Amino acid sequence: MGNNDVMDEEERRAARHRRRVHGQLIAYVVLLLILVVLGAAGFGVVRLIRQHLTGTQTEEEQEVNVEVDDEPEPEPEEEEPEEVITGPTAEEQFDEYLTTYISSMTLEEKAAGLLIVTPEQLTGVSVATQGGSGTQAALEQYTVGGIVYFKQNILSEEQFTEMISNTVSYSKYPLFIAVNEEGGEVSTVLNSAIEVADVASNAEVGANGVADEAYTQGMTIGSYLAALGINLDLAPVTEVTISEDAAIADRTYGSDAQTVGTLASQMAQGLQNQGVSATLKTFPGTGDLTGSTQDGAVSTERDRESYGEYEFVAFKTAIDGGADFVMVSHMTASNLSGSLDPISMCESVVTDILRNSLGFDGVIITEPLTYSAITEYYDTGDAVVSCLKAGCDMILMPSSVSEAVEAIVEAVEAGTLSEERINDSLLRIYRIKYADKLADFQ
């Protein structure tokens, strides 16, 4: 083999060596790259596992999940508040008790319970001065709602208190024991044989216009009435003097409506603080009339605007003071009522104005039905039923107790007067008669 051949062979071996080395280097590099990739992948897997366990995400992953994160989380459903169930109020429980009590009465008892009568009307005697067997028998037949006494019934303090005590003990149901005690001239007890503290008249109190004097007036009267067993005073006068010539002028607190209302309210509160119910009288007011319903029919041309400026102001003020009763007149006022009937028979005044507009929720009582304004034009039964239909709750002194009771019963049975209407009146009446029981439900 020549030298050239030897050199060629050596070069070929050297070239083959270089190729092996180069191939090995490439293999090592590829292997290294594979190991790097595998390492990175393993690290990623570990990181993902760690993120899954810790709940964190990389920025890239957060970007990927932006759409999901941007979606608002569903708001939790609002839980409906639990309905708070409260029991009936004390007043509602009291009314329910009274309603049950009233439902136990017969229709005749209910009808009689709407009447306040004199002891003479009840028993038929000419002058009653004792509560004896005749009174007991009469109360068993007619369970009237109350008895009203006058000066003729009073001989002495001992006689009068005994008569009242006996009468109350004979009654199946609680009674209103009433008098007219305004202070001054129209005062049954003050002007009787019984000695009581002197009380200023309304005109005297009104001249000063001091509320405390009216309150003292009521407290004084209430104190001596309560001591005798009387629980209802047909006072105070709440009318406004419109004309100095008016028949009522010397019995009012004056001509300023707000002052009259304030003084009447204070007197009423004084009475009721002694346990004697007060009666605001006489609605809507006769302060411009020279005549009296006691003597015959009287009427006024005044309208609602005029009454709204005077008497309605006075009565509303006194009503808001919490008086138990309001007495309505037998006068006529066609421009106010839209009728020629006595006010006591006009629903437009008794219910629409007194009950609804002025907001009186106590007992509405009539003037005496023995007044000539009634007896000259109506028989007892028709007058009684008409007054009840108008919204009156109690009838004062119907000419005949038996006729009054029979007329009410017949009207209910004929469907011209509902028993529910009677029950409503009795509920108002018994709220007052049993007022001390309200505390039992509180």
Solvent accessible surface area in square Angstrom, and as a share of the most:
residue,aa,sasa,rsa
1,M,182,0.81
2,G,39,0.38
3,N,127,0.65
4,N,115,0.59
5,D,74,0.38
6,V,60,0.34
7,M,110,0.49
8,D,62,0.32
9,E,58,0.26
10,E,88,0.40
11,E,107,0.48
12,R,121,0.44
13,R,121,0.44
14,A,42,0.33
15,A,25,0.19
16,R,95,0.35
17,H,100,0.45
18,R,150,0.55
19,R,151,0.55
20,R,137,0.50
21,V,58,0.33
22,H,112,0.50
23,G,36,0.35
24,Q,97,0.43
25,L,99,0.49
26,I,87,0.44
27,A,56,0.43
28,Y,139,0.53
29,V,81,0.47
30,V,71,0.41
31,L,93,0.46
32,L,109,0.54
33,L,104,0.51
34,I,83,0.42
35,L,101,0.50
36,V,88,0.51
37,V,95,0.55
38,L,109,0.54
39,G,45,0.43
40,A,63,0.49
41,A,55,0.43
42,G,34,0.33
43,F,126,0.52
44,G,20,0.19
45,V,83,0.48
46,V,75,0.43
47,R,104,0.38
48,L,102,0.51
49,I,97,0.49
50,R,131,0.48
51,Q,23,0.10
52,H,154,0.69
53,L,140,0.69
54,T,87,0.51
55,G,66,0.63
56,T,82,0.48
57,Q,77,0.34
58,T,26,0.15
59,E,132,0.59
60,E,119,0.53
61,E,44,0.20
62,Q,86,0.38
63,E,125,0.56
64,V,119,0.68
65,N,41,0.21
66,V,70,0.40
67,E,141,0.63
68,V,102,0.58
69,D,97,0.50
70,D,102,0.53
71,E,116,0.52
72,P,124,0.78
73,E,153,0.69
74,P,127,0.80
75,E,156,0.70
76,P,121,0.76
77,E,164,0.74
78,E,164,0.73
79,E,163,0.73
80,E,156,0.70
81,P,124,0.78
82,E,158,0.71
83,E,150,0.67
84,V,123,0.71
85,I,151,0.77
86,T,109,0.63
87,G,57,0.55
88,P,80,0.50
89,T,73,0.43
90,A,17,0.14
91,E,95,0.43
92,E,96,0.43
93,Q,66,0.30
94,F,9,0.04
95,D,33,0.17
96,E,115,0.52
97,Y,82,0.31
98,L,0,0.00
99,T,75,0.44
100,T,89,0.52
101,Y,55,0.21
102,I,5,0.03
103,S,76,0.49
104,S,88,0.57
105,M,14,0.06
106,T,73,0.42
107,L,33,0.16
108,E,92,0.41
109,E,27,0.12
110,K,9,0.04
111,A,0,0.00
112,A,1,0.01
113,G,8,0.08
114,L,0,0.00
115,L,0,0.00
116,I,0,0.00
117,V,0,0.00
118,T,12,0.07
119,P,11,0.07
120,E,24,0.11
121,Q,45,0.20
122,L,14,0.07
123,T,40,0.23
124,G,68,0.66
125,V,74,0.42
126,S,104,0.67
127,V,78,0.45
128,A,7,0.05
129,T,39,0.23
130,Q,139,0.62
131,G,3,0.03
132,G,25,0.24
133,S,92,0.59
134,G,46,0.45
135,T,13,0.07
136,Q,71,0.31
137,A,60,0.47
138,A,11,0.09
139,L,2,0.01
140,E,121,0.54
141,Q,126,0.56
142,Y,42,0.16
143,T,13,0.07
144,V,2,0.01
145,G,1,0.01
146,G,0,0.00
147,I,1,0.01
148,V,0,0.00
149,Y,1,0.00
150,F,63,0.26
151,K,122,0.52
152,Q,92,0.41
153,N,0,0.00
154,I,10,0.05
155,L,111,0.55
156,S,46,0.30
157,E,92,0.41
158,E,136,0.61
159,Q,34,0.15
160,F,0,0.00
161,T,39,0.23
162,E,98,0.44
163,M,5,0.02
164,I,4,0.02
165,S,68,0.44
166,N,46,0.23
167,T,4,0.02
168,V,66,0.38
169,S,83,0.53
170,Y,58,0.22
171,S,20,0.13
172,K,137,0.58
173,Y,21,0.08
174,P,40,0.25
175,L,10,0.05
176,F,5,0.02
177,I,1,0.01
178,A,0,0.00
179,V,0,0.00
180,N,27,0.14
181,E,0,0.00
182,E,3,0.01
183,G,6,0.06
184,G,18,0.17
185,E,149,0.67
186,V,45,0.26
187,S,6,0.04
188,T,13,0.08
189,V,0,0.00
190,L,34,0.17
191,N,64,0.33
192,S,21,0.14
193,A,70,0.54
194,I,7,0.04
195,E,166,0.75
196,V,37,0.21
197,A,57,0.44
198,D,125,0.65
199,V,12,0.07
200,A,46,0.35
201,S,25,0.16
202,N,3,0.01
203,A,46,0.35
204,E,100,0.45
205,V,3,0.02
206,G,14,0.14
207,A,89,0.69
208,N,92,0.47
209,G,35,0.34
210,V,66,0.38
211,A,35,0.27
212,D,103,0.53
213,E,67,0.30
214,A,0,0.00
215,Y,65,0.25
216,T,79,0.46
217,Q,7,0.03
218,G,0,0.00
219,M,59,0.26
220,T,35,0.21
221,I,0,0.00
222,G,0,0.00
223,S,55,0.36
224,Y,22,0.08
225,L,0,0.00
226,A,44,0.34
227,A,84,0.65
228,L,9,0.04
229,G,37,0.36
230,I,3,0.02
231,N,52,0.27
232,L,0,0.00
233,D,0,0.00
234,L,2,0.01
235,A,0,0.00
236,P,0,0.00
237,V,1,0.00
238,T,0,0.00
239,E,3,0.02
240,V,0,0.00
241,T,10,0.06
242,I,63,0.32
243,S,37,0.24
244,E,144,0.65
245,D,110,0.57
246,A,7,0.05
247,A,54,0.42
248,I,14,0.07
249,A,21,0.16
250,D,95,0.49
251,R,75,0.27
252,T,2,0.01
253,Y,4,0.02
254,G,26,0.25
255,S,68,0.44
256,D,80,0.41
257,A,11,0.08
258,Q,95,0.42
259,T,45,0.26
260,V,0,0.00
261,G,0,0.00
262,T,47,0.28
263,L,2,0.01
264,A,0,0.00
265,S,8,0.05
266,Q,44,0.20
267,M,0,0.00
268,A,2,0.02
269,Q,60,0.27
270,G,0,0.00
271,L,0,0.00
272,Q,49,0.22
273,N,94,0.48
274,Q,56,0.25
275,G,57,0.54
276,V,1,0.00
277,S,9,0.06
278,A,0,0.00
279,T,0,0.00
280,L,0,0.00
281,K,11,0.05
282,T,12,0.07
283,F,0,0.00
284,P,0,0.00
285,G,0,0.00
286,T,21,0.12
287,G,0,0.00
288,D,40,0.21
289,L,17,0.09
290,T,102,0.59
291,G,32,0.31
292,S,42,0.27
293,T,8,0.04
294,Q,107,0.47
295,D,113,0.59
296,G,12,0.12
297,A,63,0.49
298,V,23,0.13
299,S,67,0.43
300,T,6,0.03
301,E,135,0.60
302,R,29,0.10
303,D,60,0.31
304,R,120,0.44
305,E,141,0.63
306,S,30,0.20
307,Y,0,0.00
308,G,33,0.32
309,E,112,0.50
310,Y,74,0.28
311,E,0,0.00
312,F,15,0.06
313,V,51,0.29
314,A,0,0.00
315,F,0,0.00
316,K,77,0.32
317,T,35,0.20
318,A,0,0.00
319,I,15,0.08
320,D,97,0.50
321,G,28,0.27
322,G,41,0.40
323,A,7,0.06
324,D,34,0.17
325,F,0,0.00
326,V,0,0.00
327,M,9,0.04
328,V,0,0.00
329,S,0,0.00
330,H,2,0.01
331,M,0,0.00
332,T,23,0.13
333,A,0,0.00
334,S,40,0.26
335,N,83,0.42
336,L,17,0.09
337,S,13,0.08
338,G,72,0.69
339,S,34,0.22
340,L,153,0.76
341,D,61,0.32
342,P,6,0.04
343,I,0,0.00
344,S,0,0.00
345,M,22,0.10
346,C,6,0.04
347,E,99,0.45
348,S,42,0.27
349,V,0,0.00
350,V,0,0.00
351,T,34,0.19
352,D,66,0.34
353,I,3,0.01
354,L,0,0.00
355,R,35,0.13
356,N,96,0.49
357,S,62,0.40
358,L,17,0.08
359,G,43,0.41
360,F,4,0.02
361,D,108,0.56
362,G,12,0.12
363,V,0,0.00
364,I,0,0.00
365,I,0,0.00
366,T,0,0.00
367,E,17,0.07
368,P,12,0.07
369,L,3,0.02
370,T,52,0.30
371,Y,47,0.18
372,S,26,0.17
373,A,4,0.03
374,I,4,0.02
375,T,64,0.37
376,E,107,0.48
377,Y,133,0.50
378,Y,66,0.25
379,D,85,0.44
380,T,17,0.10
381,G,12,0.11
382,D,86,0.45
383,A,0,0.00
384,V,0,0.00
385,V,18,0.10
386,S,36,0.23
387,C,0,0.00
388,L,3,0.02
389,K,97,0.41
390,A,2,0.01
391,G,10,0.10
392,C,0,0.00
393,D,0,0.00
394,M,0,0.00
395,I,0,0.00
396,L,2,0.01
397,M,22,0.10
398,P,0,0.00
399,S,59,0.38
400,S,27,0.18
401,V,9,0.05
402,S,40,0.26
403,E,87,0.39
404,A,0,0.00
405,V,9,0.05
406,E,97,0.44
407,A,16,0.12
408,I,0,0.00
409,V,15,0.08
410,E,109,0.49
411,A,9,0.07
412,V,23,0.13
413,E,127,0.57
414,A,77,0.60
415,G,63,0.60
416,T,81,0.47
417,L,6,0.03
418,S,61,0.39
419,E,67,0.30
420,E,124,0.56
421,R,48,0.17
422,I,2,0.01
423,N,46,0.24
424,D,61,0.32
425,S,0,0.00
426,L,0,0.00
427,L,31,0.15
428,R,52,0.19
429,I,0,0.00
430,Y,6,0.02
431,R,88,0.32
432,I,34,0.17
433,K,32,0.14
434,Y,36,0.14
435,A,57,0.44
436,D,119,0.62
437,K,66,0.28
438,L,45,0.22
439,A,68,0.53
440,D,111,0.58
441,F,53,0.22
442,Q,149,0.66
